[in-house]
Amino acid sequence: MRRVWVALCLGLCPIAAMSQPVGLDEDEPLRPAQALVAAQNRFAFDLLRAQPAERGTFLSPYSIHQALTMLYVGAKGETRAQLAKALGIDPAEDAWLGQNAALCARLRAEANTSSGKLLVANALFPERKYPVRPEFMTAATQAVAGAEVRPLDFGNVGQAVDTINRWAADHTEQRIPRVLTPDALRDPVALVLANAVYFKDRWAEEFVPRRTQPGAFARLDGSRVRLPVMHQTEDMAYARGAGWQAVAKYYRGSHLRGVFVVPDAGGFAAFAGSLTSQTWADIRERLSSYEVTLALPKFGARVGTDLVDTLKSLGVTDAFDPETADLSGIGGEPHELYLGVASHEAFVRLDEEGTEAAAVTIVGALKGGERAPSRQASLTIDRPFLFLIEDTATGTILFLGRIGNPGGEVIK
């Protein structure tokens, strides 16, 4: 039997200007989607814990979740059940797909201010000659609140790869210029699913560049490095718990904020290894207004992550085995399509003005499937820390990472 790849691309989406959500009641808590957001956040920390503890990482769990959501629509049997378990949803109840679409639409509507961009985009690239089921295309598109459909001739691999790479670059402000190489598509392709997420916004209270000074940072491997460190004293959300401190800074005109969780010196590995969505919920609940004196290193990184072992560790195993995979909802018969590759690349840069972040993931399948500053606090981030970007209106974690070597790469 000839084998065909189905590839799933996950990317970072640009953040469009952010103002008041259009056509949405800000006071409405999106109750039907609360369980879904909780599941997405559990998935986020499951992904983080699955990464090697000895190195830093940065990724977009939201992007990965959306890409796997599109794949889930085409899965059946045990393959579907395993994806459902990893995603944290009930395979017997598909109402969550409509909730997911509503959440996608809300995030897009919120991302509309003059200071920044938040873009979430989806695309389906079916092979022109492969009989992808129309009902799958419709359901996958609806699950993520819209997707571009662009049939390609994967017989001309170079041209098809160039088209997908251009799409990824265009939807990440050129920060993720390449998500595929011709070598990655070593077998005939049935379908490529793509999700892109890109974020860029300015801090509500920017750092003053002249206050940025060299400072020491203790890296994950124990070595020390000199980095440019930004300094600021402002009203911020701050919390402290057993073995950790956390601070949150808002971006301009939006519900989005960056949160920095800093374990005590020497305790990063143990804290990060036990971090769960419940831990995060506790930290998030404790954050309250303080006048904080903050020292924060400027940092930038581009991190590549192979997701095959990560997804397998989360229980998604049958999808990678041609003898057990069932992606027949996409096309063909059971065991005709199976996943062959899964990878993720993410970009982040944080400086005095704000933050820019982007990410791309590829999953390939072969044919066979108000102010109260009376309290004060001080935090110098001079050791490994956790950084995430969340949408506070919904609680959705858009980006999440362990920063162990913030000066490890200079990004132009």
N, C-alpha and C positions, 0 to 999 in steps of 0.2 A: 504494500500500500504506500502510495506517495505521501510524504509527510509535509504538512503546511504549517507555517508559524502563524499564530495569532499574537500580536504584540499589543501590550497596553502601555501607553505613555502617560506618565504623570508629570505635570510641570507646575511652575510657580506662575501665578497670575498677577498682572499689574494692578495696583490699587488706584482706582479712579478717585477724583476729588470727593471728600467726605463731608456731607452736610446732614440735615435732618432726613431720616429715612422717608422715601416717597411712598405714600399710600399705606404706611404702616403706623399702627398705634404704638408709640414708644412705651406706654404703660402696660401693654399686653405682654405677659411673660412667656408667650409661646409654649403654653403648658403641654400641648400634644407632642412637642418635640423635645421636652426635657429629658425623657428617657433616651432619646437618640443622641442628644448632646453628651449625656453621661456615658453612653456606650462609646462615642467617638473619643472622649477623653481617656477612658480606660484603654482603648486601643492605642492612643498616643503614648501613654506611659509603658504599656506592654512593648511597643516598638523601641522605646528608649532603653529599657532594661535588657532587651535582646541584643543591643550593640556591645561590642567588646569594652569591658570596663577600663582597660588600660589606655584608651585613647578617647579624645573628644569626638563629638559627633554633632551634626545639625541636620535637621530634616523637616519636612512638612507632613505631619501625620494626617492633616485634613486632606491634602492632595492625594496621599496614598489611599486613604479611606474612600475618596470619591472614585478613584480609578478601579479599586476593587469592587465598589458598588456596581459599576457598569458591568464588570466581569461577572458578578454574582447573578445579575439578571439572566445571563446565559448558562448558568450552571444548574445541574440537576443531581438528584440522589445524594450520595455521601459527599461528593465534591461541594455541592451546595451547602450541606450541613456544616462542613468544616470551615468554609468561608464565612457562614453565618456566625459560627462560634468565635472566630477570630475578630469579626466585625462587631460582635456583641449584640446581635439581633436575633429574633426568633424566626427561623425559616418557615414556620407554619403560619406566620402573619406578616403579610407584605404591606400593611398600612404605613410602615416606616419609610417606604420608598417615596410616598407622597409627602411625608413630613420632611424627608431629605430634600426633595425638590423645593419645598417652601422655604427651608433653611437656606438653601443655595440662593434663592431669589432674594431673601431678606439680606443676606450678606452683600449681594451685588447692590441692592438699593441703598444700604447704609454707606457703602464706599463711594461717597460723592461729595467731596469737599475741595476747597481751593488749594489745600496744602499738600495733599498726597494722592496716592493711587492704591486701589485694591482691585485687582482684576482676577476673576475666576473664569476660565474658558475651558471648553470641552470640544473634542473633535473625534469623529470616527472615520478611519481610513480603510474602507473595505477593498479587498482585491476585486477588480472588475469582473474577473471570471469565476470567483468563488461564490457559491450560492448562500450568502449570509441571509438568515431568515429576516424578512421585513418586520415581523412582530418583535424580534430582538432589537432591531435598530430603533423602532418606535419606543419600546419600553426603556432601553438604555438611555435614550435622549431625554425622555420624560423624567427619569429618576434623578438626573442632575440638572433639571430645569433648563434644558436646551443644549444642543451640541451641533456643531458644523459637521456635515457629511461630505467627504471628498473621496470618491472612488479613485484608486490608483492602479497602475499596471506594475505589480511587483516583479514582473518578469524583467523589467528594467530596474534592477535593485538600486543602482546609483542614483537614478533620477527620483525614485520613490523616497529614498533616504533623504535626499536633498530637500524634497518638498516638506517632509515631516520636520526636519531640522529647521527649515525656515519658519514653519508654523510655531515651533517652540521658541525660537529667538524672537519672533514678532510679538509673542504673548508674554515674554519675560523681559521686555526692554533690552534685548540682546544680551542679557546676563547669563542665559543658558543657550549658547549658540549651537550646541551639538548634543543630541540625545541618542543618536543612533549612528552606527558605522555599517557599511555594507557587510562586514564580517559577522555582525550580530544576526543578520538575516540569512543564516546559512542554509535554510530550507525554504520552500515556497510559502508565501505568506497568505493567510486568509483575511486577517483583519488587524489593524492597529487602533487601539483606543487611546486617546490622549486627554489628559487633564493638566491645565496650567494654572499656577497661582503665583502672583507677583505682588509684592507690597513695598511701598515707599511712602514715608510721611515724616514730617518734622515734629520734633518734640513740642509739646505745648509750652514748655519752658526750656529754651535751648541753653546749652552750656556756652560760656564765654570763652572763645578760643585762647585769649591771652592768659587764662588761668590754667590751661593745659600744660602740665610739666612732666618730665620723665619720672617714672616710678618703678618700683620692683614688683614683679609678679612671680609667685611660686607655681611652676607648672606641674602637671600631673606626675611627671617622672621624677619630681623632687628638685630639678634644676631651677635656677632663677634667671629671669630675663628682665631687661629694662624696656619699658613701654611708655608711650605717651598716655598720661592719665588725666582725665577731665575732672574738674572740681566744681561743686555746686552746693549751695544751701538753699533749699526751697521747701515748701509744703508738699509732701508726698505721702502716699500710702505706704506704711511700714509695719512690720510685725517681727516678733522674735519668739522662737520656741526652743525646745530642748535640742541643742546642737545645730541651730540654724538661725539666720536672719534673712529677711526678704524686703525688697522695696519695689514699688511699681511707679513707673512714669507714663503719663498719658501722651498720646499724640494729639496734634491739633484737630479740633472740630470733629472728633469721631469717638466711637465707643472703644477704639483699640488702644491697648497699652502694652508696654514692655515690662515684664516682671523678671527680676533678678533674685534668685534664691541661692544664698551663700552658706554652705555648711561650715561649721567651725574648722579651724586649722587641724589637719590630720584626719578629719572625719568625712571627707568627700566620698571615698569609695563605698563606705558602709551606708551613707545616706543615699547616694545615688542608686545603689544596688537594691535598696528597699523602698524606693520611691514608687508610690502608686497614685491612682487618681483620687483615692480617699485622702492620702497625705496632702495632695494638691488642694483638695476641697477644704481641708483644715487650714492650710496656709492662706488660701484665698479668703476664707471667712474671717481670719484674724487681722487682715490688712486694714489699717485705719489711719487717720490723718495724724502726721507728725511733722515737725520741722526737722528735716533730715539734712545732715552734712554728708554729701556723697562724693566718693572718689571712685571713678569708673574708668577702666582702660578703654581706649579706642580699640576696636578689633575688626578684623575681616577674615573671612575664610571661605573656601570652596571645598565641600566635602562630598566625596563619592561613597556610596553605600551599596553593597551587593545585598539585595533583599531576599535571595533564594533561601539561604539558611535562616534568615529572620522569619520569613513566612512559615517555613517548615517548623520552626520552634514554637510558633503560635498555633500549630495544629493543621496548617494547610499543607497536607502531604499528598493526598490523592491527585490533586490537580497537576502535580509535577510528574506523575507516573502514567505513561501511555497505557498501561494495563488497567488502570483504575479511574483515570480522569473521565469526567462526563460533563463536557461543555456543549452538549448537543442542542441546547437552547440557542446557541449561536448559529450552528449549522451542522450538517452531517449527522452521523450516528454516534451513539455513546462510544467513548474511547477513540474517537477520530481526532479530536483536538485535545491537546494537553499543554500546560505551561512549560516553557523551556528556559526562560531567563527572566530575572526581575532585578532591576537596578534603580538607583535613585541618586541624583546629584542635586546639591543645594548650595546656595550662595547667600552670604550675609555680610553686611558692612554697617558698622555703627560708629558714629562720630558726633561732634558737637551739635550738628544740625538735626540729626534724626537717625532713622534706620531704613535700610533697603534689604530686602530678602527675596529670594526666588528659589524654586526647586523643580526638578524634573525626575520622573520615575518611569522606567520602562518595564513592562511585564510582557514577555513574549510567550506565545503558545505554538507548539508544533501541531500539525495535523496528525491525529491519532487518538484537542480540547481547549458740699460747702466747706470750708476752711475752718480748722480748729487747731491752730499750731501751738497750743499751750504745752504739749509734750514735745520733747526733743530726742533726737537719736543721731547716731553717727555710724557710718558704715564705709570702710575702705575695702574695696574689692581687689585684694592683692593675692588671690588664690583661686583655684578652680571654682567655677560657679555654674549654675543652671540659668538658662535664659529662655523665655518663651514670649510669644506675642499672642494675646487672646482678644477676642471680641467680647467685651463685657456685657453687651446686650443679650447675647445668647449663651455665653460661656464657652464658645467654641475656641479651641486651641488651634491656631493657624500654623505656628512654627514652634519648635521645641528643640533644645540642644544642650549638651554639656560642653562648656568652654574651658578647655584645659590648657590651651596654648594660644591665647588671643593674638600673639604677634607672630604666629607660625607662617603666615602668608600675607604678602602685600598685594592688595587688589587695587588695580588702577581704575 
